């Protein structure tokens, strides 16, 4: 399963202050509430990422996109 990590970082950046980001097996994402739990029969996300914890430290999106540690951390979270 390969994920477009830079796309996910962009979406994390945009989701700051609006909730968390659920990432699914097919690479799709959606913003979800902090207390998100899938409804009965709904697909379970691979991970629910917290934007503020992952990208808030970066002053600009370009800094986040180029940060190897962030990329590796997200890859590890997604398995």
LUMVEXVO-972558 format. One line per 2 residues: number of its first residue (from 0); their letters; for each residue x, z, y of N, C-alpha, C, O, CB. Coordinates in pm, 1 decimal. Glycine has a CB too. Layout:
BEGIN
NUM = A = X Z Y X Z Y X Z Y X Z Y X Z Y ~ ...
***
This chain:
BEGIN
0 = XX = 84.4 0.0 -115.5 0.0 0.0 0.0 90.1 0.0 123.3 164.3 95.5 146.5 -96.7 121.3 -1.1 ~ 83.7 -104.0 199.8 166.4 -115.4 320.6 77.7 -100.6 443.9 -28.0 -162.8 454.2 242.7 -251.7 323.7
2 = XX = 122.2 -18.8 534.9 47.7 3.4 658.5 126.5 -53.0 775.2 249.6 -52.8 773.9 18.6 154.0 680.0 ~ 55.7 -101.0 875.6 118.0 -147.5 999.4 136.6 -23.8 1087.7 47.6 13.6 1164.1 30.1 -259.4 1071.9
4 = XX = 253.6 38.4 1075.8 278.9 165.5 1143.0 272.7 151.3 1295.0 222.2 240.6 1363.1 414.6 220.5 1101.5 ~ 322.5 42.0 1347.8 319.2 24.5 1493.9 174.7 12.7 1543.7 142.4 62.1 1651.7 400.5 -101.3 1535.4
6 = XX = 88.2 -52.0 1466.2 -55.0 -59.5 1501.3 -115.1 80.7 1500.5 -192.6 116.5 1589.2 -132.5 -152.7 1402.0 ~ -79.4 158.4 1401.3 -130.7 295.2 1391.2 -81.5 379.4 1508.8 -157.8 458.9 1563.6 -87.7 359.7 1257.3
8 = XX = 44.9 363.0 1548.3 97.1 436.8 1664.3 19.6 398.5 1790.0 -14.6 485.3 1870.4 248.5 408.7 1683.8 ~ -8.4 269.4 1807.8 -87.5 226.4 1924.7 -225.6 292.0 1923.9 -274.6 337.1 2027.4 -102.3 72.1 1926.7
10 = XX = -287.0 296.5 1807.0 -420.3 355.6 1796.5 -416.2 507.2 1815.7 -508.8 565.1 1872.6 -482.5 321.8 1661.0 ~ -309.6 571.3 1768.5 -291.9 714.2 1794.9 -279.2 738.3 1944.5 -338.1 831.7 1998.9 -167.8 768.9 1721.0
12 = XX = -201.5 653.0 2010.2 -181.5 664.9 2154.9 -315.9 657.3 2227.5 -344.0 737.5 2316.6 -86.0 553.9 2206.3 ~ -398.0 560.5 2188.6 -528.6 541.4 2252.2 -627.8 653.1 2218.4 -720.0 679.7 2295.5 -586.9 407.7 2210.4
14 = XX = -609.1 718.1 2104.0 -703.4 820.9 2059.1 -674.8 958.5 2119.5 -754.8 1050.4 2101.9 -700.1 830.6 1908.2 ~ -564.0 974.4 2189.3 -529.6 1105.0 2247.0 -644.3 1156.9 2333.2 -690.8 1088.7 2424.5 -399.9 1095.2 2330.9
16 = XX = -688.7 1277.2 2303.2 -795.7 1338.8 2380.5 -935.4 1299.9 2335.8 -1033.8 1351.9 2388.3 -779.5 1304.0 2522.8 ~ -945.4 1208.4 2238.9 -1077.4 1161.2 2193.6 -1107.2 1197.3 2048.9 -1214.4 1162.8 1999.1 -1087.0 1011.5 2210.1
18 = XX = -1017.7 1264.4 1980.3 -1038.2 1299.0 1840.6 -917.6 1262.2 1757.5 -809.5 1237.1 1810.7 -1161.8 1230.3 1786.2 ~ -936.3 1259.1 1627.6 -829.1 1226.5 1533.8 -845.5 1083.4 1485.3 -944.5 1017.1 1516.5 -828.5 1324.6 1414.1
20 = XX = -747.9 1036.5 1409.1 -751.0 899.1 1360.0 -749.0 899.8 1207.7 -650.9 941.8 1146.4 -631.7 817.5 1416.1 ~ -857.6 853.1 1147.1 -863.7 839.7 1001.7 -804.0 704.7 964.3 -836.3 602.5 1024.8 -1011.0 853.2 948.8
22 = XX = -716.0 705.2 863.3 -651.1 583.0 815.8 -694.7 561.1 671.0 -685.2 651.2 587.7 -493.7 592.2 827.8 ~ -742.5 440.0 642.4 -795.1 407.9 509.9 -698.9 320.0 430.9 -606.7 260.7 486.9 -930.1 338.7 522.3
24 = XX = -721.8 312.5 300.5 -633.5 237.9 209.1 -610.1 93.3 251.8 -500.9 39.5 233.0 -691.6 239.2 69.8 ~ -712.0 30.8 309.0 -699.4 -110.3 348.7 -629.1 -127.1 483.5 -615.5 -239.1 532.9 -837.3 -175.0 354.9
26 = XX = -584.2 -15.8 543.2 -515.0 -21.6 671.5 -606.2 -6.4 791.7 -558.8 3.2 904.8 -441.8 -149.8 682.3 ~ -736.8 -4.3 768.4 -829.4 12.7 880.8 -824.1 157.6 929.2 -783.5 248.2 856.4 -975.0 -26.4 839.6
28 = XX = -865.8 176.3 1052.6 -865.0 309.3 1112.4 -994.8 330.4 1188.9 -1065.8 235.3 1221.5 -742.5 327.9 1205.6 ~ -1024.1 456.5 1216.9 -1134.4 487.9 1307.9 -1112.4 626.7 1365.0 -1056.7 715.0 1299.8 -1272.0 479.0 1235.5
30 = XX = -1157.5 643.7 1488.3 -1150.4 774.6 1552.6 -1257.1 863.1 1489.9 -1370.2 820.1 1467.5 -1169.7 763.6 1708.0 ~ -1219.1 987.7 1462.0 -1311.8 1082.8 1401.1 -1301.6 1217.1 1473.1 -1202.1 1246.1 1539.6 -1282.5 1099.4 1249.3
32 = XX = -1404.9 1297.2 1458.7 -1407.5 1431.4 1516.8 -1301.8 1518.9 1449.0 -1264.3 1492.4 1334.8 -1548.7 1495.1 1502.3 ~ -1253.6 1621.9 1517.1 -1153.7 1710.5 1457.2 -1199.1 1775.4 1326.2 -1115.8 1804.6 1240.5 -1117.3 1817.7 1555.2
34 = XX = -1328.8 1798.4 1309.4 -1379.5 1861.2 1186.9 -1431.6 1757.5 1086.7 -1516.8 1789.2 1003.6 -1490.8 1960.6 1221.1 ~ -1381.2 1634.5 1094.3 -1429.3 1523.5 1011.9 -1421.2 1554.4 862.4 -1321.4 1606.7 812.9 -1349.5 1398.0 1042.6
36 = XX = -1528.0 1520.8 793.3 -1533.1 1520.9 647.1 -1618.3 1401.1 608.0 -1726.4 1382.3 663.8 -1592.1 1657.0 588.8 ~ -1572.2 1319.1 513.2 -1651.2 1202.0 474.7 -1787.6 1242.7 417.8 -1799.6 1342.6 347.0 -1574.3 1117.9 371.9
38 = XX = -1888.4 1164.1 449.9 -2022.4 1187.2 395.6 -2022.1 1154.0 246.7 -1931.9 1086.1 197.7 -2129.2 1101.8 471.2 ~ -2121.8 1201.5 176.3 -2133.2 1171.1 33.4 -2129.3 1021.0 11.3 -2204.5 946.5 74.1 -2262.8 1230.2 -25.3
40 = XX = -2042.2 976.8 -77.4 -2030.9 835.3 -109.5 -1943.8 756.3 -13.9 -1913.5 639.8 -39.6 -2165.3 775.0 -112.9 ~ -1903.2 817.7 95.9 -1818.0 749.5 193.6 -1673.0 752.8 145.3 -1628.8 850.1 84.2 -1830.8 815.5 334.4
42 = XX = -1600.2 645.3 173.8 -1460.1 636.9 133.8 -1378.5 748.0 199.0 -1393.1 776.5 317.8 -1401.9 499.9 170.7 ~ -1293.5 809.2 119.5 -1202.6 913.3 167.8 -1082.6 846.1 234.9 -1023.9 755.0 176.6 -1156.3 1007.0 50.6
44 = XX = -1044.6 888.6 355.6 -926.2 829.7 417.9 -798.8 873.6 346.1 -795.9 977.8 280.6 -919.1 868.2 566.1 ~ -694.5 793.1 359.1 -563.0 829.7 305.7 -511.6 951.6 382.0 -452.9 1042.8 323.8 -461.9 710.0 316.7
46 = XX = -534.6 951.4 512.5 -491.7 1062.4 597.9 -576.9 1065.7 723.7 -631.0 963.8 766.6 -341.4 1049.8 634.4 ~ -587.8 1183.5 781.6 -648.3 1199.5 913.9 -535.8 1250.8 1003.4 -488.4 1363.3 987.5 -774.7 1299.0 912.2
48 = XX = -494.3 1166.6 1097.5 -379.4 1196.4 1182.6 -424.0 1255.9 1315.3 -527.4 1217.4 1369.9 -296.4 1070.1 1206.8 ~ -346.5 1348.6 1366.1 -376.2 1416.5 1492.8 -290.0 1355.3 1603.0 -169.6 1380.1 1608.1 -350.8 1570.7 1481.6
50 = XX = -350.5 1275.6 1691.3 -274.1 1205.9 1795.2 -190.4 1297.5 1883.4 -73.6 1268.7 1909.8 -367.1 1128.1 1881.2 ~ -249.2 1407.4 1929.0 -176.1 1494.8 2021.2 -50.7 1550.9 1955.1 53.0 1563.4 2020.3 -266.3 1609.6 2069.4
52 = XX = -58.6 1584.2 1828.6 56.9 1640.1 1758.0 164.9 1535.5 1732.5 282.8 1569.3 1721.2 12.7 1701.1 1626.0 ~ 125.4 1409.5 1723.5 221.8 1305.0 1687.6 279.8 1229.8 1806.4 399.3 1200.0 1806.5 157.1 1207.3 1596.0
54 = XX = 200.1 1198.5 1906.8 250.7 1110.3 2013.1 248.3 1168.9 2153.9 299.2 1105.7 2246.5 172.1 985.7 2013.5 ~ 191.4 1286.9 2172.7 179.6 1341.8 2308.5 314.4 1370.0 2374.0 323.7 1372.1 2496.8 98.7 1469.0 2305.0
56 = XX = 418.3 1391.5 2294.8 550.3 1423.5 2351.9 617.7 1303.7 2419.2 714.2 1320.9 2493.7 641.1 1477.1 2243.2 ~ 568.0 1183.9 2393.6 631.6 1063.2 2447.0 570.8 1026.7 2582.4 448.5 1023.0 2596.5 616.7 945.4 2347.9
58 = XX = 656.2 999.5 2682.6 604.2 968.1 2815.4 539.1 829.7 2824.3 454.3 805.4 2910.1 715.4 977.3 2916.1 ~ 579.7 740.0 2734.9 525.5 603.1 2735.6 506.3 555.6 2592.3 577.7 598.0 2501.5 619.5 505.5 2813.2
60 = XX = 409.3 467.5 2573.3 382.7 411.4 2441.0 507.2 346.6 2382.6 534.2 362.6 2263.6 269.5 309.6 2448.3 ~ 583.4 274.0 2462.9 703.9 207.1 2412.4 802.8 305.9 2351.5 870.9 273.4 2254.2 771.7 129.2 2524.6
62 = XX = 811.2 425.0 2407.5 900.9 527.0 2351.6 853.2 568.5 2212.6 934.3 585.9 2121.7 908.7 650.7 2445.0 ~ 723.6 584.1 2196.1 668.4 620.8 2065.7 689.5 508.5 1964.5 726.5 533.9 1849.9 518.5 653.8 2077.9
64 = XX = 666.1 385.2 2006.6 680.4 270.9 1915.3 823.4 254.4 1865.6 845.5 205.5 1754.9 635.4 142.8 1984.2 ~ 920.6 294.9 1946.8 1060.7 277.9 1909.7 1125.3 400.5 1848.6 1245.3 399.5 1821.1 1137.8 237.9 2028.2
66 = XX = 1048.0 506.4 1826.6 1105.2 630.4 1775.6 1105.6 631.0 1622.9 1000.4 639.1 1559.4 1027.3 751.2 1829.2 ~ 1224.6 622.5 1565.3 1238.9 613.8 1419.1 1182.9 738.9 1349.5 1120.3 728.5 1244.0 1387.4 594.9 1381.3
68 = XX = 1205.4 855.5 1408.2 1154.8 979.6 1347.2 1002.2 978.8 1338.5 945.4 1020.5 1237.5 1201.9 1102.1 1427.8 ~ 936.5 931.8 1443.4 790.4 924.0 1442.8 742.7 825.7 1336.2 649.7 854.9 1261.1 737.7 882.1 1581.6
70 = XX = 806.0 710.7 1330.1 768.6 609.9 1230.2 782.0 667.7 1089.8 691.7 652.6 1007.6 856.3 483.0 1244.6 ~ 894.3 733.9 1062.0 916.7 792.3 929.3 817.3 904.5 899.4 772.1 918.9 785.8 1059.8 845.6 918.5
72 = XX = 783.5 983.5 1000.4 686.8 1091.9 981.2 549.5 1036.3 943.9 484.1 1087.3 852.9 676.4 1178.0 1108.5 ~ 506.0 931.7 1014.3 375.9 871.4 984.1 378.4 807.0 845.8 281.9 818.8 770.3 337.9 766.8 1091.3
74 = XX = 487.5 739.3 812.3 499.7 680.6 678.0 487.1 788.3 571.0 420.5 767.4 469.6 634.5 606.4 662.9 ~ 550.4 903.3 592.7 543.0 1013.1 495.8 400.6 1068.5 485.7 353.6 1099.4 376.2 640.7 1125.6 535.0
76 = XX = 332.5 1081.0 598.8 194.9 1131.7 597.7 99.7 1037.8 524.0 2.5 1081.8 462.7 145.8 1152.6 740.4 ~ 129.0 908.0 530.7 42.2 809.7 465.1 78.5 788.6 318.6 6.0 722.3 244.4 49.1 677.3 538.5
78 = X = 190.8 845.5 278.2 232.3 837.3 138.4 293.6 707.3 107.8 334.3 683.4 -5.9 118.3 860.3 47.0
***
